[in-house]
Amino acid sequence: MYDVEMIDNEYSRLEFKKHQAIRQLSINEDSLIMIADRSDESVYQSILDLKEKLNQTFQECKKVVRERTPYRITQRDILIQPYNSFFLEEAEVKRLAIQGRLLSEYEQPVYQKIMNERSGLTLLDVGCNNGWKTKMRFSNENFKKIIGIDCLRPLIEQAQKELEDNVFSFYTCNVMDTDFTENLRQIMRQENLDTFDIIHCSFLLMHTERPDDILKNLRPFLARDGKLIVIEADDMESCMFPDSEGLFQKFLEILLNDPYAGKRTMGAELPQLLSDNGYTDIHCECSKVYSSGSEKEKKEQIFETFCSYLPEDLLLLRKQSKLYQRDWEWVNQNFNKLHKQMTNDESTISMGIKIYTCGGETYA
Ligand SMILES: C[S@@+](CC[C@H](N)C(=O)[O-])C[C@H]1O[C@@H](n2cnc3c(N)ncnc32)[C@H](O)[C@@H]1O
């Protein structure tokens, strides 16, 4: 590996950083996707410029194939999707804390039921971020060991510094790595653990490319009578009344196309995903977060959790396509109005949040 700071001219240094920031290239049916780290604004800007150049070449290639061969290239565009580093941003960490408080009333009964007054339990929290939620949710005498893992080292370093004790330990570990199973086994050897009584996976699958692989890889780590708890968004169930101008519906539409928001319908796919990957005894414990009447604070939390990041996302996305530019303009014009409608006494809001529990007992 090169040390980028050793490169002594500015141009080459930027070029090098740009290539480092492009983490992955993939192809789906309608686009070519570049997964890029957006944490450095000047590097990100040069990736956007690169994307423009690539797109011109790509459109010319499409034309040549169309005019000179019987074939067609079906992909329309080159898109940039974010690499996870936005989870490091302060605003996102704050938003997750508000989301944690909002969801607590829905999650706690599920955790209580699963813990069922047992003691000496072990728990793995996958995608634990800075460990805040792990600590808030599971600081009680039911547990003898709790391991939090996340792929982002700075978050884990913060958790290690602020939250580690006899019960809580945090490790940098990426569930998508090919050697994930071996890495987790190594952590467990270090901690003297064979399996986990509870595996907790909250808002992780919607941010990953291959949720199937994650579920498959985690199952062998569940104890025979252990439980997996999965929490994911499901905007198929999200709605607001009244919405006479359709502001909320339009907001959901924009959110669906926001790659930074993850896959907003992941919750609806959970039963199939869990059963396809060998989980049994699958239960939906919660399907939506709900607020009506004068619950001002809860409505503010809902707005903060689900809507607050949209302007920021579109500010970055609008450079990518005309569609995002139009969405950005819409959000600029309607964001305050949407906030007012969502938080006033007349509104009734449901946001689809699925909490599933299941066992992994078919594992031989
Ligand atoms: C939306 S946050 C959810 C955080 C926390 N679980 C919660 O419910 O508030 C998703 C977290 O998953 C982590 N993550 C994403 N992909 C991951 C991967 N492949 N391996 C481990 N962690 C990952 C991110 O870094 C981020 O901290």
The ligand as an SDF file (V2000), in Angstrom:
LIG
                    3D

 27 29  0  0  0  0  0  0  0  0999 V2000
  -28.6720    2.9000   10.3070 C   0  0  0  0  0  0  0  0  0  0  0  0
  -27.3110    2.4750   11.2870 S   0  0  0  0  0  0  0  0  0  0  0  0
  -28.1470    1.6330   12.5980 C   0  0  0  0  0  0  0  0  0  0  0  0
  -27.4190    1.7210   13.8980 C   0  0  0  0  0  0  0  0  0  0  0  0
  -28.0870    1.0180   15.0860 C   0  0  0  0  0  0  0  0  0  0  0  0
  -28.1480   -0.4120   14.8750 N   0  0  0  0  0  0  0  0  0  0  0  0
  -29.4520    1.5740   15.3180 C   0  0  0  0  0  0  0  0  0  0  0  0
  -30.4330    0.8360   15.2060 O   0  0  0  0  0  0  0  0  0  0  0  0
  -29.5480    2.7650   15.6350 O   0  0  0  0  0  0  0  0  0  0  0  0
  -26.5380    1.1460   10.4300 C   0  0  0  0  0  0  0  0  0  0  0  0
  -25.2060    0.7600   11.0210 C   0  0  0  0  0  0  0  0  0  0  0  0
  -24.7720   -0.4260   10.3600 O   0  0  0  0  0  0  0  0  0  0  0  0
  -23.3920   -0.3240   10.1060 C   0  0  0  0  0  0  0  0  0  0  0  0
  -23.0710   -1.1810    8.9540 N   0  0  0  0  0  0  0  0  0  0  0  0
  -23.4320   -0.9990    7.6640 C   0  0  0  0  0  0  0  0  0  0  0  0
  -22.9160   -1.9750    6.8950 N   0  0  0  0  0  0  0  0  0  0  0  0
  -22.2290   -2.7910    7.7290 C   0  0  0  0  0  0  0  0  0  0  0  0
  -21.4600   -3.9670    7.5370 C   0  0  0  0  0  0  0  0  0  0  0  0
  -21.2980   -4.4710    6.3090 N   0  0  0  0  0  0  0  0  0  0  0  0
  -20.8790   -4.5730    8.6030 N   0  0  0  0  0  0  0  0  0  0  0  0
  -21.0430   -4.0440    9.8470 C   0  0  0  0  0  0  0  0  0  0  0  0
  -21.7380   -2.9230   10.0860 N   0  0  0  0  0  0  0  0  0  0  0  0
  -22.3280   -2.3000    9.0530 C   0  0  0  0  0  0  0  0  0  0  0  0
  -23.1810    1.1530    9.8130 C   0  0  0  0  0  0  0  0  0  0  0  0
  -21.8310    1.5370    9.9780 O   0  0  0  0  0  0  0  0  0  0  0  0
  -24.1110    1.8020   10.8120 C   0  0  0  0  0  0  0  0  0  0  0  0
  -23.4690    2.0970   12.0140 O   0  0  0  0  0  0  0  0  0  0  0  0
  1  2  1  0
  2  3  1  0
  2 10  1  0
  3  4  1  0
  4  5  1  0
  5  6  1  0
  5  7  1  0
  7  8  2  0
  7  9  1  0
 10 11  1  0
 11 12  1  0
 11 26  1  0
 12 13  1  0
 13 14  1  0
 13 24  1  0
 14 15  1  0
 14 23  1  0
 15 16  2  0
 16 17  1  0
 17 18  1  0
 17 23  2  0
 18 19  1  0
 18 20  2  0
 20 21  1  0
 21 22  2  0
 22 23  1  0
 24 25  1  0
 24 26  1  0
 26 27  1  0
M  CHG  2   2   1   9  -1
M  END
$$$$
